[in-house]
Amino acid sequence: MDFSFNDEQRMLRDSLSAYLADAYSFDHYKAAIHTPAGWRPQVWRALAQDLGILGAALPEALGGLGGGPVDNLVVMEELGRALVVEPYLETVVIGAGLLKRIETDLARDAVARIIAGEMITALAWSEPTSRNVPADISTTATPDGAGWRLDGRKAVVIAGPFATHLIVTARSSGGQRDAEGVSLFLVEATAAGLTRRDYATVDGRRASEIALDGVKLGAHALLGEAGAGLPLLELVLDEARCALCAEALGVMGELQRQTLDYAKQRKQFGHVLGDFQVLQHRMVDMFMAVEQSVSMTYMATLKLDLPAGERAKAVSAAKAYIGKACKFVGQNAVQIHGGIALTEELALSHYFKRATMIEGQLGSVDYHLGRYQ
């Protein structure tokens, strides 16, 4: 199987890498996460208007550049390498990835606004008791005249604090874990009855707890057919998991690179750390974990168009392996650096935190091992 990028994808990678090298240093990252907003809107505008990055993976018919999941892989790896906190995964991979499959004027307009950098979406799917199971939904969608009424709670909605719109999963029929009866809705973040509790996550990103108390929506807010949203949700979540694995490649690559650089400089007992054979073996193991993660991520991304069962197994195999690799590479990077690795001032500590969060985001290792079976 050919894992090489085409000319357009290489140009996409190079242009984004060059921009981030200039505009997204570690100091820029620290400045962003320590602001009340937790991100830099000017970076988002640049990705949309100056570079056209937000449309790279979206269909030409909707105003994009005609790419697909591999383009998301290219972008996410570079974003991971620079620790970018702006919500590409939540808005482009998940939000536009879902909306581009909905054949309504509302959805088409939403995709166009995402490409232009005018709309930011966050997926409100996880609940306090759902444990990463997409069908485990207590939030209800009740017919209300010509529209709908939403009631329920959503947990750990990444990018919720600065989203202009939420994509909300709700149960319009069936029992709490039934595959049938799951509906998807596009909800304005300022809708009456919607309240947020915002907070920072361990890796400096922003998330929200969402309360929906009698949120009234028009009929147009329903995305797709009522009660038939689960297959689409699972497909988009698998695309997001592949993109998250690609981000992990950038994060782990930096953990490994920074550790190797440190081992070439730091001296103990009159020798640089890299002279000690046991640490050489450790760093080789880190290198192998990163390289195997690359292969697993590329393979899963290329299998996203397979039937649902085969797709799910490929994606879960990759996510489970990358979850273990994030832990292995991150912990060994910290051990080789010593106590300095956990200081706020050292970039490596922030890569370690991000790797730790990726390990459990969109499903833990245990969840994906169970899903693979």
C-alpha positions in Angstrom: 0.0 0.0 0.0 1.3 3.4 -1.0 1.8 5.7 2.1 3.4 8.6 0.2 1.8 12.0 -0.1 0.9 13.5 -3.4 2.3 16.9 -4.6 -0.7 18.9 -3.2 -0.5 17.2 0.2 3.3 17.9 0.4 2.6 21.6 -0.5 -0.1 21.7 2.2 2.3 20.3 4.8 5.1 22.6 3.8 3.0 25.8 3.8 1.5 25.0 7.1 4.8 24.0 8.6 6.4 27.3 7.4 3.5 29.4 8.9 3.6 27.6 12.2 7.4 27.9 12.5 7.0 31.7 12.2 3.7 32.3 14.0 3.4 29.5 16.5 6.5 29.2 18.6 6.4 27.7 22.1 6.2 31.3 23.5 3.1 31.9 21.3 1.6 28.7 22.5 2.1 29.7 26.2 0.7 33.1 25.6 -2.4 31.6 24.1 -3.2 29.1 26.8 -2.6 31.7 29.5 -5.1 34.2 28.1 -8.7 34.1 29.4 -9.9 33.0 25.9 -7.4 30.1 25.7 -6.7 30.5 22.0 -5.7 33.1 19.3 -8.5 34.0 16.9 -6.0 35.7 14.6 -4.4 32.3 14.0 -7.8 30.8 13.1 -8.3 33.7 10.6 -4.9 33.1 9.1 -5.6 29.4 8.7 -8.8 30.2 6.9 -8.1 33.3 4.9 -4.4 33.4 4.3 -3.6 29.7 3.9 -6.9 28.1 3.0 -6.2 25.3 5.5 -9.7 25.0 6.8 -11.0 24.0 3.3 -8.2 21.7 2.3 -10.0 18.4 3.2 -13.5 19.5 2.2 -15.3 19.0 -1.2 -14.9 21.5 -4.0 -18.7 21.7 -4.4 -18.9 23.2 -0.9 -16.1 25.6 -1.4 -13.2 23.4 -0.3 -10.1 22.2 -2.1 -11.3 18.7 -2.7 -9.1 16.8 -0.2 -10.1 14.2 2.3 -9.0 12.3 5.4 -5.3 12.1 4.3 -5.3 15.9 4.1 -6.6 16.1 7.6 -3.8 13.7 8.6 -1.2 16.0 7.1 -2.7 19.1 8.8 -3.2 17.4 12.2 0.4 16.1 12.3 1.8 19.6 11.8 -0.7 21.1 14.4 0.5 18.4 16.9 4.1 19.2 16.2 3.5 22.9 17.1 1.0 22.2 20.0 -1.7 24.3 18.2 -4.7 24.7 20.4 -7.1 26.2 17.8 -10.1 23.8 17.2 -9.3 22.2 13.8 -10.3 18.8 15.0 -13.5 19.9 16.5 -14.6 22.3 13.8 -13.2 21.0 10.5 -12.7 17.2 11.0 -15.8 16.7 13.2 -18.1 19.7 12.5 -17.6 20.1 8.7 -17.1 16.3 8.4 -20.6 15.8 9.6 -22.2 18.8 8.0 -20.8 18.0 4.5 -22.9 14.8 4.5 -26.2 16.6 5.3 -28.0 17.8 2.1 -29.7 20.9 3.5 -29.2 24.6 2.9 -28.4 25.1 6.6 -25.6 22.5 6.4 -24.1 23.7 3.2 -24.1 27.3 4.5 -22.5 26.1 7.7 -19.6 24.4 5.9 -19.0 27.5 3.8 -18.8 29.5 7.0 -16.4 27.0 8.6 -14.1 27.3 5.5 -14.2 31.1 5.8 -13.3 30.9 9.5 -16.6 32.4 10.6 -18.1 29.4 12.4 -16.6 27.3 15.1 -18.3 24.1 16.1 -17.9 21.7 19.0 -19.4 18.2 19.3 -21.6 17.8 22.4 -21.9 14.0 22.5 -20.3 12.7 25.7 -22.4 12.6 28.9 -21.4 12.2 32.5 -22.3 8.5 32.4 -21.7 7.6 28.8 -18.1 6.4 29.0 -17.3 7.1 25.3 -20.3 5.0 24.1 -21.9 7.2 21.3 -25.3 5.5 21.7 -25.5 6.0 25.5 -27.5 9.2 25.5 -29.8 10.5 28.2 -30.4 13.9 26.6 -33.8 14.0 25.0 -35.2 15.6 21.9 -38.9 16.0 22.1 -41.2 17.3 19.3 -42.3 20.8 20.0 -44.8 22.1 17.5 -42.9 22.2 14.2 -39.6 21.9 15.9 -37.8 20.3 18.9 -37.0 20.7 22.5 -33.7 19.5 24.0 -33.1 18.6 27.6 -30.1 17.1 29.2 -26.4 17.4 30.1 -23.2 17.1 28.0 -19.7 16.6 29.5 -16.2 17.6 28.4 -17.2 19.4 25.3 -13.8 20.3 23.9 -13.7 23.8 22.3 -17.1 24.6 23.9 -16.0 27.9 25.4 -15.3 29.5 22.0 -17.7 27.6 19.7 -20.4 29.6 17.9 -22.4 26.4 17.4 -22.8 23.0 19.0 -23.6 19.7 17.3 -25.7 18.0 19.9 -26.6 14.3 20.1 -30.0 13.6 21.6 -32.4 10.7 21.9 -35.6 11.2 20.0 -36.9 7.6 20.6 -35.8 4.3 22.1 -33.9 3.3 25.2 -30.8 4.9 26.6 -28.3 2.7 24.7 -30.4 1.8 21.6 -28.7 2.2 18.3 -32.0 3.5 16.9 -33.4 6.8 18.0 -30.2 9.0 18.0 -30.7 12.4 16.4 -28.2 15.2 15.7 -28.9 18.9 16.0 -27.1 22.1 15.1 -27.5 24.5 18.1 -26.4 28.1 18.4 -24.2 28.6 21.4 -26.3 31.5 22.5 -29.6 29.6 22.4 -32.0 30.2 25.2 -31.9 27.5 27.8 -28.3 26.5 27.0 -25.8 27.2 29.8 -22.0 26.4 30.0 -19.5 25.9 32.7 -16.1 26.5 31.1 -12.7 25.3 32.4 -9.2 24.5 31.3 -8.0 21.0 30.7 -4.7 19.5 31.9 -3.1 20.3 28.6 -4.1 23.9 28.6 -7.1 23.5 26.2 -10.6 24.6 27.0 -13.8 22.6 27.5 -17.3 23.0 28.8 -20.0 21.2 30.7 -23.2 22.0 28.9 -26.7 22.1 30.3 -29.7 22.0 28.0 -32.9 23.0 29.8 -35.8 23.4 27.4 -33.7 24.5 24.4 -36.2 25.1 21.6 -35.1 24.6 18.0 -36.7 24.9 14.6 -37.2 21.9 12.4 -34.3 23.0 10.3 -31.9 22.4 13.2 -32.3 18.6 12.8 -29.3 17.2 10.9 -30.4 14.3 8.7 -33.3 11.9 9.6 -34.7 11.9 13.1 -33.5 8.8 15.0 -31.0 7.7 12.4 -28.0 9.7 13.3 -25.8 7.1 15.0 -24.1 5.6 11.9 -23.1 9.1 10.7 -21.9 10.0 14.2 -19.8 6.8 14.4 -18.2 7.5 11.0 -17.3 11.0 11.9 -15.9 9.9 15.2 -13.7 7.4 13.5 -12.4 10.1 11.1 -11.7 12.2 14.2 -9.8 9.4 15.9 -7.6 9.0 12.9 -7.0 12.7 12.9 -6.2 12.6 16.6 -3.7 9.8 16.0 -2.1 12.0 13.3 -1.8 14.8 15.9 -0.2 12.3 18.3 2.5 11.6 15.6 3.5 15.3 15.7 3.4 15.3 19.5 5.4 12.1 20.0 7.9 13.1 17.3 8.7 16.2 19.2 9.0 14.3 22.5 11.4 12.0 20.9 13.4 14.7 19.1 13.7 16.9 22.2 14.8 13.9 24.3 17.5 12.9 21.8 18.8 16.5 21.7 18.9 16.6 25.5 20.7 13.3 25.7 23.4 14.7 23.4 24.0 17.7 25.7 23.3 16.7 29.3 26.3 15.3 31.1 26.4 12.8 34.0 29.6 11.3 35.5 31.7 13.1 32.8 29.7 11.7 29.9 26.7 12.9 27.9 23.6 10.8 28.6 23.6 9.5 25.0 26.8 7.6 25.8 25.0 5.3 28.3 23.9 2.1 26.5 20.8 1.6 28.5 19.5 5.0 27.5 20.5 4.4 23.9 18.2 1.3 24.0 15.5 3.3 25.6 15.6 6.0 22.9 15.6 3.3 20.2 12.4 1.9 21.7 10.9 5.4 21.6 11.9 5.8 18.0 10.3 2.4 17.1 7.1 3.3 18.9 6.8 6.5 16.9 7.5 4.8 13.6 5.0 2.0 14.2 2.5 4.7 15.2 3.0 6.3 11.8 2.2 3.1 10.0 -0.8 2.3 12.1 -2.2 5.9 11.6 -1.7 5.9 7.9 -3.2 2.4 7.5 -6.3 3.3 9.5 -6.8 6.6 7.6 -6.7 4.7 4.3 -9.3 2.3 5.6 -11.9 4.9 6.5 -14.0 4.2 3.4 -14.4 0.5 4.2 -17.7 -1.0 5.6 -18.5 0.1 9.1 -17.2 -3.0 10.9 -13.9 -3.2 9.1 -13.4 0.6 9.5 -14.1 0.4 13.2 -11.6 -2.4 13.7 -8.8 -0.6 11.8 -9.4 2.7 13.6 -9.6 1.1 17.1 -6.4 -0.9 16.5 -4.6 2.3 15.6 -6.1 4.3 18.5 -5.3 1.6 21.0 -1.7 1.4 19.8 -1.2 5.1 19.6 -2.6 5.4 23.2 0.0 3.0 24.5 2.7 4.7 22.4 1.8 8.1 23.8 2.2 6.8 27.3 5.5 5.0 26.6 7.1 7.8 24.6 5.9 10.5 27.0 6.9 8.7 30.2 10.4 7.8 28.9 10.9 11.4 27.7 10.2 12.5 31.3 12.4 9.9 32.9 15.4 10.7 30.6 15.1 14.4 31.3 14.6 14.0 35.0 12.7 16.5 37.2 13.1 19.4 34.7 10.7 17.6 32.4 7.7 18.5 34.5 8.4 22.2 34.8 6.1 24.7 33.2 9.0 26.5 31.4 10.1 23.4 29.4 8.3 22.8 26.2 8.6 19.0 26.7 6.3 19.1 29.7 3.5 20.5 27.6 4.0 17.9 24.9 3.8 15.3 27.6 0.5 16.7 28.9 -0.9 16.7 25.4 0.2 13.1 24.8 -1.4 12.1 28.0 -4.7 13.7 27.0 -4.6 12.1 23.6 -4.2 8.7 25.2 -7.8 8.9 26.5 -9.5 11.3 24.1 -12.2 9.8 22.0 -11.8 6.5 23.8 -9.2 5.0 26.0 -6.9 2.1 25.2 -9.2 -0.3 27.0 -12.3 1.1 25.2 -10.7 0.5 21.8 -9.3 -2.9 22.6 -12.9 -3.9 23.6 -14.3 -2.3 20.4 -11.7 -4.1 18.3 -12.9 -7.5 19.6 
